[in-house]
Amino acid sequence: MQSSSPLSLDAIRSTLATQALGHRIELRDQINSTNREAVALAHAGVEHGTVVVADSQTEGRGRLSRQWFSPPGINLYCSIVMRKSIDADRLAEWLSWLPLMTALAAAESIETVAAVHVAVKWPNDLLIGERKIGGILCESGTVARSGPFQVIGIGLNVNGVRNDFPEDLRDTATTICHEAAHPLERNRLLSQFLYELEACVEEFEVRGSERVAVAYRLRCSTIGKTVRATLTDGKEFTGLAEGIERDGALRVIQRPLPTDGRPPDIHQLRVADIVHLRT
């Protein structure tokens, strides 16, 4: 395990350059889940931009109800409460792009701090090479007196080595420190992430998803890959990931192509588990 400086409110705030995100930070030594705490705070009426950050989680969660490996002292686990007044006709677009924007912001913040290239596997897994360094879980809710909210949860494998992972993750996961060949300052990484996320959100508010989508497509390593998609009902199929739709859905042309002249099936995936296949 690579040593890591402790999380500190003073250290985070010393480099924080946001207008709203992170102006209230709830720092915990250990917590069951930062998302669970952030949702509870949102229901209690906490202000937009509140961040819950923890040194470790006992019940960290990833997408599709998976457990998130959350050891103490080396990684970054945080959740942000978002309260934005999004017009009703743009709400579906906002909700679909929020996890993708978060992945984009996380990748850009890691590159700034660690100087390593980070790709995004659709929808929001963060990869160096083909190994996972982070994931994102977004949840939504509403409060009678203060309206709808979203909670963005992110877990990043920052410091440490591959042997820190359980055996079943060692072939697929890595840490930023391992790939960059030097430990990272978690406080600085968090403040940079909040800055990049706020910039993406402001861009969406002003211009919609168009420019964010361009940046995301350039970062998304799934496009052009042969993938295996597992749907929520458990059905699987293989296809070519051709692009990202306007609403953030992944467009996949099913393979193999029909041999009787029929056009191939084209799927627009909004929720699916994607595996990049070697070809």
C-alpha positions in Angstrom: 0.0 0.0 0.0 1.3 3.4 -1.0 1.4 6.0 1.7 -1.0 8.9 1.2 -1.4 12.3 3.0 -4.6 12.5 5.0 -7.7 14.1 3.7 -8.1 17.6 5.2 -10.7 20.4 4.8 -7.9 23.0 4.9 -5.9 21.2 2.2 -9.0 20.8 0.0 -10.0 24.4 0.4 -6.5 25.7 -0.2 -6.8 24.9 -4.0 -10.6 25.0 -4.4 -11.6 27.4 -7.2 -15.3 26.8 -7.6 -18.3 29.0 -7.3 -20.5 26.6 -5.5 -19.3 23.0 -5.5 -17.5 22.1 -2.3 -18.3 25.3 -0.3 -19.8 23.0 2.2 -17.8 19.8 2.8 -18.7 17.0 5.2 -15.5 15.0 5.8 -15.8 11.6 7.5 -13.2 9.2 8.6 -15.4 6.2 7.8 -18.9 6.0 6.5 -21.2 3.3 5.1 -21.7 5.1 1.8 -21.1 8.7 0.8 -24.0 8.5 -1.6 -26.3 7.4 1.2 -25.2 10.2 3.4 -25.5 12.8 0.6 -29.1 11.6 -0.3 -30.0 12.0 3.4 -28.6 15.5 3.5 -30.4 16.4 0.3 -33.7 15.3 1.9 -32.8 17.5 4.9 -32.5 20.5 2.5 -28.8 20.9 2.3 -27.6 23.5 -0.2 -26.4 22.9 -3.8 -22.8 21.8 -4.1 -22.5 20.1 -0.7 -19.9 17.4 -0.8 -19.6 14.3 1.3 -16.1 12.8 1.3 -14.8 9.9 3.3 -11.5 8.2 3.9 -13.2 4.8 3.8 -16.6 3.2 3.1 -18.1 0.1 4.6 -20.9 -0.3 2.1 -19.6 1.5 -1.0 -21.8 1.0 -4.1 -21.2 1.0 -7.8 -23.4 0.8 -10.8 -25.9 -2.1 -11.2 -25.9 -2.7 -7.4 -22.3 -3.8 -7.3 -20.1 -3.3 -4.2 -17.3 -0.8 -4.5 -14.0 -1.7 -3.0 -13.3 1.1 -0.4 -10.2 0.6 1.7 -9.0 3.4 4.0 -6.2 5.9 3.5 -5.5 5.7 -0.2 -8.5 6.4 -2.4 -11.1 9.1 -3.0 -14.8 8.5 -2.3 -17.1 11.4 -2.5 -20.7 12.4 -3.3 -22.0 15.8 -4.4 -25.5 17.2 -4.0 -26.8 19.0 -7.1 -29.8 21.3 -7.1 -30.0 22.9 -10.5 -33.1 24.6 -11.9 -33.3 22.8 -15.2 -36.2 23.5 -17.5 -38.7 20.7 -17.8 -38.1 20.2 -21.5 -34.3 19.7 -20.8 -34.6 17.6 -17.7 -34.3 14.2 -19.4 -31.2 15.4 -21.3 -29.7 16.7 -18.0 -30.3 13.4 -16.2 -28.9 11.3 -19.0 -25.8 13.5 -19.5 -25.0 14.1 -15.8 -23.1 10.8 -15.2 -21.3 11.2 -18.6 -20.3 14.8 -17.7 -19.0 13.6 -14.4 -16.8 11.0 -16.0 -15.5 13.6 -18.4 -14.7 16.0 -15.5 -13.0 13.2 -13.5 -10.9 12.2 -16.5 -9.8 15.7 -17.1 -9.0 16.4 -13.4 -6.9 13.2 -13.2 -4.9 14.2 -16.3 -4.3 17.6 -14.9 -3.0 16.3 -11.5 -1.3 13.0 -12.6 -0.3 13.7 -16.2 -1.6 10.3 -17.4 -4.2 9.8 -20.2 -7.6 8.6 -18.9 -10.3 7.2 -21.2 -14.0 6.7 -20.5 -15.7 3.4 -21.1 -19.4 4.1 -21.8 -21.2 5.3 -19.8 -18.9 6.4 -17.0 -16.1 4.0 -16.1 -12.7 5.6 -16.0 -9.8 3.6 -17.5 -6.1 3.8 -17.9 -5.4 1.4 -20.7 -8.1 -1.1 -20.3 -7.9 -1.2 -16.5 -10.5 0.5 -14.3 -9.5 3.4 -12.0 -12.9 4.8 -11.1 -16.6 4.6 -11.4 -19.6 6.9 -10.9 -23.1 6.4 -9.5 -25.8 9.0 -9.9 -29.1 9.0 -8.0 -32.1 11.3 -8.1 -34.8 12.4 -5.7 -37.1 15.2 -4.8 -38.0 17.1 -1.7 -41.5 18.7 -1.3 -40.2 22.1 -0.1 -37.0 22.3 -2.2 -37.7 20.4 -5.4 -35.6 17.8 -7.2 -32.0 17.0 -6.6 -29.3 14.7 -7.9 -26.4 13.0 -6.1 -23.2 12.3 -7.9 -21.1 9.6 -6.3 -17.5 8.9 -7.5 -14.9 6.4 -6.3 -11.3 6.7 -7.6 -8.5 4.3 -7.1 -5.8 6.9 -6.3 -2.8 5.5 -4.4 -1.8 1.9 -3.6 -0.8 -1.0 -5.8 -2.7 -3.7 -7.6 -2.1 -6.3 -4.8 -4.2 -4.1 -2.6 -7.3 -5.2 -4.6 -9.2 -8.5 -3.9 -8.0 -11.2 -6.2 -11.0 -11.0 -8.5 -10.3 -7.4 -9.3 -6.5 -7.5 -9.9 -6.8 -8.3 -13.6 -9.2 -5.5 -14.4 -8.5 -2.7 -11.9 -5.5 -0.5 -11.3 -4.6 2.7 -9.4 -3.7 6.2 -10.7 -0.5 6.0 -8.6 0.6 2.7 -10.2 0.0 4.0 -13.8 1.6 7.5 -13.1 4.5 6.0 -11.1 4.1 8.5 -8.3 1.6 9.0 -5.4 -1.1 11.6 -5.7 -2.3 14.3 -3.4 -6.0 13.3 -2.8 -7.0 16.8 -1.5 -5.7 18.4 -4.7 -7.4 15.8 -6.9 -10.7 16.4 -5.2 -10.6 20.2 -5.6 -9.6 19.9 -9.3 -12.4 17.4 -9.9 -15.0 19.8 -8.4 -13.6 22.6 -10.6 -13.9 20.5 -13.8 -17.3 19.2 -12.9 -18.6 22.7 -12.2 -17.2 23.9 -15.6 -19.1 21.0 -17.4 -22.3 21.8 -15.6 -22.1 25.5 -16.5 -21.4 24.6 -20.1 -24.5 22.4 -20.1 -26.6 25.1 -18.6 -25.5 27.7 -21.1 -25.3 25.7 -24.3 -26.9 22.3 -23.7 -25.1 19.0 -24.3 -23.5 19.8 -27.7 -20.0 20.8 -26.6 -19.9 18.5 -23.7 -20.9 15.7 -26.1 -18.0 16.5 -28.4 -15.5 16.4 -25.6 -17.1 13.1 -24.2 -16.9 11.4 -27.6 -13.2 12.3 -28.0 -12.6 10.7 -24.6 -14.8 7.7 -25.0 -12.7 4.6 -25.8 -15.9 2.4 -26.3 -16.6 4.1 -29.7 -15.2 1.9 -32.5 -14.8 -1.2 -30.2 -16.5 -4.5 -30.5 -18.5 -4.9 -27.3 -20.6 -7.4 -25.4 -23.6 -5.7 -24.0 -25.6 -7.2 -21.1 -29.1 -5.7 -20.7 -31.0 -5.2 -17.5 -33.0 -8.3 -18.2 -29.9 -10.4 -18.5 -29.9 -10.7 -22.3 -26.6 -10.4 -24.1 -25.5 -9.5 -27.6 -22.3 -8.6 -29.4 -21.9 -5.6 -31.7 -19.9 -2.6 -32.9 -20.2 0.5 -30.7 -20.6 3.1 -33.4 -21.3 6.3 -31.6 -23.1 8.3 -28.8 -26.6 9.5 -29.4 -27.8 13.1 -28.6 -29.2 11.8 -25.3 -26.0 10.0 -24.4 -27.2 6.6 -25.4 -24.6 4.2 -26.9 -25.4 3.2 -30.5 -24.4 -0.4 -31.2 -24.7 -2.3 -34.5 -25.3 -5.9 -33.7 -22.8 -8.5 -35.0 -22.6 -10.8 -36.9 -24.3 -9.0 -39.8 -27.3 -10.7 -41.3 -26.4 -12.9 -44.3 -29.8 -12.6 -46.0 -29.6 -9.0 -47.0 -31.6 -7.6 -44.1 -30.3 -4.5 -42.4 -28.5 -5.2 -39.1 -30.2 -4.5 -35.7 -29.1 -1.2 -34.3 -29.5 -0.8 -30.5 -29.6 2.5 -28.6 -28.5 1.5 -25.1 -29.3 3.7 -22.1 -28.6 1.2 -19.4 -26.3 -1.8 -20.0 -23.1 -3.4 -18.8 -20.5 -3.1 -21.5 -17.4 -5.2 -22.0 -14.7 -4.3 -24.6 -13.8 -7.4 -26.6 -10.5 -8.1 -28.1 -10.7 -8.4 -31.9 
